[in-house]
Amino acid sequence: MTDLSAFRAAVAARAAAGLPAPAGLPDSVGRVAPAGLPDSVGLAAPAEPPTPAGLPDSAGLAALAREAGVRTAVLLEGPSDLAAVEALAGRLGRELAAEGVCAVAMGGAMSAGPFAALLGPSGLGLRLTGLCDEHEQGFYRRGFDRAGAFGDEFFVCAADLEEEFIRALGVPRIEQVLAAAGDLPAWRTFARQPAQRDRSPQQRLRRFLGTRKGRKIRYGRLLAEALDPDRLPPPLHALFHHL
């Protein structure tokens, strides 16, 4: 199985450091031609600024992409979305790494611009797609457009991915998942709190999944595994059909 961890770590580090998108990389990395005019015209591409110690430069990032065989980048807001997409890929019998697909958790939708610049047509030349919350789609659209990925598509959840899971699975099925994971007593205690009294069961569940650090990541995987592959929420179905 292809290990994408080194590539993901390098992309995240460069995005966090605010480094410019790598330009003029070989066509074998993705779909863009080298940037700049030929040296015979007398103009060379601008020199890349120094890369901080411990981070790969543009050539190193391109090499990592080639070694991993990455052709498509799936931009996801956070680790819970990544856990869900990877678990669902397993349920569908898909090996994303073998297909040249790398899903990346960006640490928030506001990072869509830097990640799209690094990975899309203005950078490595990878095909871009992604999944985002309804109120975050503006960050994705601006990031994709600025990176030159005008023809690339991303898919939008109604509210967020947790709400898509709750709608698709229903409260009784999710309570079965909670019971299997040992969280049913905690859920029932939470649901009886006065602050939850005026909320619907679906709203309580959505809030419960986000009340403890790591819970959204854990249930991103568990709820994805509980889905019927033939009845995926629309944005997830569209994403996997697109890949």
C-alpha positions as CSV (number, residue, x, y, z in Angstrom):
1,M,0.0,0.0,0.0
2,T,1.3,3.5,-0.9
3,D,2.3,5.5,2.1
4,L,1.0,9.1,1.7
5,S,2.1,10.3,5.2
6,A,5.3,12.0,4.0
7,F,3.6,13.8,1.2
8,R,0.7,15.0,3.4
9,A,3.1,16.2,6.1
10,A,5.2,18.1,3.6
11,V,2.1,19.8,2.1
12,A,0.7,20.7,5.5
13,A,4.1,22.1,6.6
14,R,4.5,24.3,3.5
15,A,0.9,25.6,3.8
16,A,1.4,26.4,7.5
17,A,4.7,28.2,6.7
18,G,2.9,30.3,4.1
19,L,5.4,29.3,1.4
20,P,4.5,30.2,-2.2
21,A,3.1,27.6,-4.6
22,P,5.8,25.6,-6.4
23,A,5.9,26.8,-10.0
24,G,7.3,25.3,-13.2
25,L,7.3,21.7,-12.0
26,P,7.7,18.8,-14.5
27,D,4.6,17.6,-16.3
28,S,5.0,14.2,-14.8
29,V,3.8,15.5,-11.5
30,G,0.4,16.6,-12.7
31,R,-1.3,18.4,-15.5
32,V,0.4,21.8,-15.8
33,A,3.2,22.7,-18.1
34,P,6.3,24.4,-16.7
35,A,5.8,28.0,-15.8
36,G,7.8,30.8,-17.3
37,L,9.3,31.4,-20.8
38,P,12.2,29.3,-22.2
39,D,15.6,30.5,-21.3
40,S,16.4,31.1,-25.0
41,V,14.0,34.1,-24.8
42,G,16.3,35.6,-22.2
43,L,13.8,35.4,-19.3
44,A,14.1,32.9,-16.5
45,A,11.4,31.9,-14.0
46,P,11.8,33.8,-10.7
47,A,14.0,32.1,-8.2
48,E,12.2,30.3,-5.4
49,P,12.8,31.9,-2.0
50,P,14.8,29.9,0.6
51,T,12.9,27.1,2.2
52,P,13.1,26.8,6.0
53,A,15.2,24.0,7.3
54,G,13.3,20.7,7.6
55,L,10.9,21.5,4.8
56,P,11.2,20.2,1.3
57,D,11.6,22.8,-1.5
58,S,9.4,22.7,-4.5
59,A,11.5,20.0,-6.2
60,G,11.3,17.9,-3.1
61,L,7.6,18.3,-2.8
62,A,7.2,17.3,-6.5
63,A,9.4,14.3,-5.9
64,L,7.2,13.2,-3.0
65,A,4.1,13.5,-5.2
66,R,5.7,11.4,-8.0
67,E,6.9,8.7,-5.5
68,A,3.4,8.4,-4.1
69,G,1.8,8.5,-7.5
70,V,-0.6,11.3,-6.5
71,R,-2.7,12.7,-9.3
72,T,-5.8,14.0,-7.4
73,A,-6.0,15.9,-4.1
74,V,-9.1,15.8,-2.0
75,L,-9.2,18.9,0.3
76,L,-11.0,18.2,3.6
77,E,-11.6,20.7,6.4
78,G,-10.3,18.5,9.3
79,P,-9.3,15.1,10.6
80,S,-12.8,13.9,11.3
81,D,-13.7,14.4,7.6
82,L,-10.5,12.6,6.6
83,A,-11.3,9.7,9.0
84,A,-14.8,9.5,7.4
85,V,-13.6,9.6,3.8
86,E,-10.9,6.9,4.4
87,A,-13.3,4.7,6.2
88,L,-16.0,5.0,3.6
89,A,-13.4,4.3,0.9
90,G,-12.8,1.0,2.6
91,R,-16.5,0.2,2.8
92,L,-16.7,0.9,-1.0
93,G,-13.7,-1.3,-1.8
94,R,-11.7,1.7,-3.0
95,E,-8.0,2.0,-2.5
96,L,-7.6,5.7,-3.0
97,A,-3.8,5.7,-2.8
98,A,-3.6,3.1,-5.5
99,E,-5.9,5.3,-7.6
100,G,-3.6,8.3,-7.2
101,V,-5.9,10.0,-4.8
102,C,-4.6,11.8,-1.7
103,A,-7.1,13.1,0.9
104,V,-5.7,16.0,2.9
105,A,-7.0,17.5,6.2
106,M,-6.3,21.2,6.0
107,G,-7.1,22.2,9.6
108,G,-10.0,24.4,8.6
109,A,-11.8,25.7,5.4
110,M,-9.9,29.0,5.6
111,S,-6.8,27.1,4.5
112,A,-8.4,26.1,1.2
113,G,-6.5,28.9,-0.6
114,P,-3.0,27.9,0.4
115,F,-3.6,24.2,-0.1
116,A,-5.2,24.7,-3.5
117,A,-2.3,27.0,-4.5
118,L,0.2,24.3,-3.5
119,L,-1.6,21.4,-5.0
120,G,-3.6,22.7,-8.0
121,P,-2.8,24.1,-11.4
122,S,-0.7,26.9,-10.0
123,G,1.5,24.5,-8.0
124,L,1.9,20.7,-8.4
125,G,-0.8,20.6,-11.1
126,L,-2.9,18.0,-9.4
127,R,-6.6,17.7,-10.0
128,L,-8.5,19.2,-7.1
129,T,-11.7,18.2,-5.4
130,G,-13.0,18.2,-1.9
131,L,-15.8,18.2,0.7
132,C,-16.9,21.2,2.8
133,D,-19.5,22.5,5.2
134,E,-22.3,24.6,3.7
135,H,-21.2,27.9,5.2
136,E,-17.5,27.3,4.2
137,Q,-18.0,26.8,0.5
138,G,-16.9,30.4,-0.3
139,F,-13.4,29.6,1.0
140,Y,-13.2,26.6,-1.4
141,R,-14.5,28.5,-4.4
142,R,-12.1,31.4,-3.9
143,G,-9.2,29.0,-3.3
144,F,-9.9,26.9,-6.3
145,D,-10.4,29.9,-8.6
146,R,-7.2,31.6,-7.5
147,A,-5.3,28.4,-8.0
148,G,-6.6,28.2,-11.6
149,A,-8.8,25.2,-10.9
150,F,-11.8,26.6,-12.6
151,G,-13.0,23.2,-14.0
152,D,-12.5,21.3,-10.7
153,E,-15.4,20.5,-8.5
154,F,-15.9,20.2,-4.7
155,F,-19.0,19.0,-2.9
156,V,-21.0,20.7,-0.1
157,C,-22.6,19.1,2.9
158,A,-26.0,20.4,4.2
159,A,-24.7,22.1,7.4
160,D,-21.8,19.7,7.9
161,L,-20.7,16.1,7.5
162,E,-22.1,15.1,10.9
163,E,-25.6,16.3,9.9
164,E,-25.3,14.3,6.7
165,F,-24.5,11.2,8.7
166,I,-27.4,11.8,11.2
167,R,-29.9,12.3,8.3
168,A,-28.7,9.2,6.5
169,L,-28.5,6.8,9.5
170,G,-31.2,8.1,11.8
171,V,-31.1,8.5,15.5
172,P,-31.8,4.8,16.4
173,R,-29.0,3.5,14.2
174,I,-26.6,6.0,15.5
175,E,-27.5,5.0,19.1
176,Q,-26.6,1.4,18.1
177,V,-23.2,2.7,17.0
178,L,-22.8,4.7,20.3
179,A,-23.7,1.6,22.3
180,A,-21.2,-0.6,20.5
181,A,-18.5,2.1,21.2
182,G,-19.5,2.3,24.9
183,D,-20.8,5.9,24.6
184,L,-24.5,5.3,25.0
185,P,-24.7,6.2,28.7
186,A,-22.8,9.4,28.1
187,W,-25.1,10.2,25.2
188,R,-28.2,9.7,27.3
189,T,-26.8,11.8,30.2
190,F,-26.0,14.6,27.7
191,A,-29.5,14.4,26.1
192,R,-31.2,14.9,29.5
193,Q,-29.3,18.1,30.2
194,P,-31.5,21.2,30.6
195,A,-29.6,23.0,27.8
196,Q,-30.6,20.3,25.4
197,R,-34.3,20.3,26.3
198,D,-35.4,22.5,23.4
199,R,-33.3,20.8,20.8
200,S,-34.4,18.0,18.5
201,P,-32.7,14.5,18.9
202,Q,-30.8,15.2,15.7
203,Q,-29.6,18.6,17.0
204,R,-28.5,17.0,20.3
205,L,-26.6,14.2,18.5
206,R,-24.8,16.8,16.3
207,R,-23.8,18.7,19.5
208,F,-22.8,15.6,21.3
209,L,-20.4,14.5,18.6
210,G,-18.5,17.7,19.0
211,T,-18.4,18.0,22.8
212,R,-15.2,16.1,23.5
213,K,-11.8,16.3,21.8
214,G,-11.3,13.4,19.5
215,R,-14.9,12.3,19.4
216,K,-15.7,13.8,16.0
217,I,-12.7,12.0,14.5
218,R,-13.6,8.7,16.1
219,Y,-17.2,8.9,15.0
220,G,-16.3,10.2,11.6
221,R,-14.9,6.7,11.0
222,L,-17.5,4.7,13.0
223,L,-20.5,6.4,11.3
224,A,-19.0,6.1,7.9
225,E,-18.5,2.4,8.5
226,A,-22.2,2.1,9.5
227,L,-23.5,3.6,6.3
228,D,-25.1,1.4,3.7
229,P,-22.8,1.8,0.6
230,D,-25.9,2.0,-1.6
231,R,-27.4,4.8,0.4
232,L,-24.7,7.4,0.9
233,P,-25.4,11.0,1.7
234,P,-25.6,13.0,-1.6
235,P,-22.3,14.9,-1.2
236,L,-20.3,11.8,-0.3
237,H,-21.9,9.9,-3.2
238,A,-21.0,12.7,-5.5
239,L,-17.4,12.9,-4.2
240,F,-16.7,9.2,-4.7
241,H,-18.5,9.1,-8.1
242,H,-16.2,12.0,-9.1
243,L,-13.0,10.4,-8.0
